Amino acid sequence: MTALTLLMIMLAYLAGSISSAVLVCKLFRLPDPRTQGSGNPGATNVFRLGGRYPALLTLVFDILKGTIPVWGSYFLGIAPIWLGFIAMAACIGHIFPLFFGFKGGKGVATAFGAMLPIGLDLSGMLIVTWVGIVFISGYSSLGAIVAVSLAPVFTWFIKPQYSLPVTMLAILIIARHRGNILRLLKGQEGRIWDKGKTLE
């Protein structure tokens, strides 16, 4: 690992540690997403607390937290395997944010952002998968789990050299959704339009 790679990993973690949900909720004078709704500081919970515009801002910022470090590292010539660690660092920052008491979200949007540089075709397939699952089931968490699970397969057919980094990222996100998986199996997970239930 070079000094440049280590620096980018650290910067990615710091970027991921900026909690978009908390900042956007403060901007719109909404309740703290870490203590209200599902307690998850992510776009889904912000949507339930404040509607589409705060949620959209949160989503965009969370995506950029993954895209900017990975894309920047790509142009700096960092090898694909290390790009995976940089992507994971951004997601870990989102999940355990240094600046917000290490209480973060699930990392789905940030992981999606980290995979954006691979190509719009991959991004499109992930979006279609997530939307399709949510439309059919109503479960945001299930859409995220299925989409991220298929991401390594999609990547293999698009740019196979990035399959291992994407697999690393997928394992991290699925592990973060352990609670959601258990609730889905028990029939206790809330749908995206429900209020007062736990969501992704």
N, C-alpha and C positions, 0 to 999 in steps of 0.2 A: 504494500500500500504506500503510495506516495504522499508527501505532505499536502499536495493539492487535493487529493482524494479525501484525506482526513479532514481538511478544512471544509470541503463541500458537505461532508457528512454532518459536521458540527453546525454549519450554516442551515442545512436542511432541517435539522432538529429544532433550531431556534425559530426558523420560519414556521414550522408546524406548531410551535408552542404558542403562536398568536391565536387566541381563541376568537374566531370570527363571530361565532354565535353570541358570546358574551358582549363583545364590543357593539355588534349590531343592535342587540337588545337594549344596551345603554343608550345608543343613538336614538332609538325609537321609543325610549322610555317604557320598555316592556319589562316584565318580571325576569329575574335571573334564570336562564334555562337550566342551570345546574341544580336548582332547587324547586322549580315549577314544572308542571306537565310531567313528562316522562323522566325528567332529571338528566336527560342526555343533551349536552350542548352541541346540537347539530341542526341542519336545515329542517328536518322533519318536525322536531320539537318547536323550533322557531315559527314554523308555519302554523302550528296549532296555537301558539301563544300570540302571534301578531299578524298572521296572514301571509299572502304571497310575496309582497315586496320585500319585507325583512328576510323572509326565507330565501328568496332569490339572491339577495346580496350575500347572505351567509354561504349559500351554495357556491357562488362564483368565487368568493374569497378563499373558501376551503379548497376548491379545485386549483386555484393559482398557487396555493401553498405547496402543492405537489408538483405542478407543472414547471414553475420557475426554477427550482433547484435542479431538477432532472434535466430539463432542456439546456440550462446553462452548463451543466456538467458534460452533457453530450457534445456541445460545441467546444468545450475545453479538451475534448479528446479522451475522456475517461472511459475505460473499458466497460462493456455491457454488464459484467458481473458486479462491478462496483456501482454502476448506476442503480442496480437493485438495492444495494445497501443504502444509497442516498435516498431512494424512494422510501425505504423502510424507515429511515431516520425521520423523514418528514411526517410519516404516519404515526410513528412513536411519539413525536412531538405533539401531534394533534391529540393522541390518546392520553398522553401524560405530559401536559403542557407545563413547562418550567415557570412561566409567568402567571399561571392561574391555579396554583396549588395542586398541580399534577392530576386535576380532575377534568378529563376531556371527553371527547366523543368516540364514535366507533371507527372513524378514519376512512369511511367509504368514499366520500367526495375527494379527499386528499389522495387516496389511492388511485381513483379514477384520473385525477389530474396528473399524477405521476406516470400513468400509462398513456396519456394523450400524445406525447412525443413519438410514440411508436407508430402512430398513424390514425387518420380519421376513420379508416375502415374498421379498425379495432374499436375505436370510440363508438362508432355507430352501432356495431353489434352489441356492445355492452349496454348502450342506452335502450336499444330495442328489446333486449332480454329483460332488463329491469322493468321497463314500462309494461311489457307483456305479462310478466309474472304479477306485478302489482295490479294491473287491470283485471286479471283473472281471479286473483286471491284476495286483493286488498291489503296484503301484508308488505309493507316497505322493507322490513328486515329480510323476508323470504326473497324478495326481488334482489336485494343486495347480495345475499348468500349465494343464490344461483348464478348471478352475473359474475361475481368474483371467482366462483368455482370453475366457470367455463372460460375465464380469461386466459389461463395458460393454454387451453386447447385452441382458442381463437388465434392466439399469438403464434403458436406452432405453424399454423397455415399461412400466416402473414409475414412474420419476421422471426424465424425459429431461433435466431441467436439471442433473442430476448426472452425465450421461454423460461429459462431458469430464474432470472430476476423477477419475472411476473409470478412465477410459482411461489417464490419466497414471499412476495407481497400478498398473494392470495391466502397463504397459510396464516399470516399475521392477522388479516382481516377476519377470516373464518374463526380463528381462536378468540378474537375479540367479541364475536357474536355467540359465544357459547351459551350465555344466558338466554338469548333470543331463540336459539335452537331448542333448548329445553322447554321454553314456554310454548313454542310452536308444537312440539310433540305432545304437550299436555293440553293443548287447546286454550292456553291462557294468554296468548299474544294478542295485542290490540291491533285492529286494522287502522289504516292511515287516516280514515275519517272519524274514528272513534275518539271520544274525549275521556280523560281520566284513566287511560290504560297505558301500559308500557309499549313504547314503539321503538323502532331502530333509531 
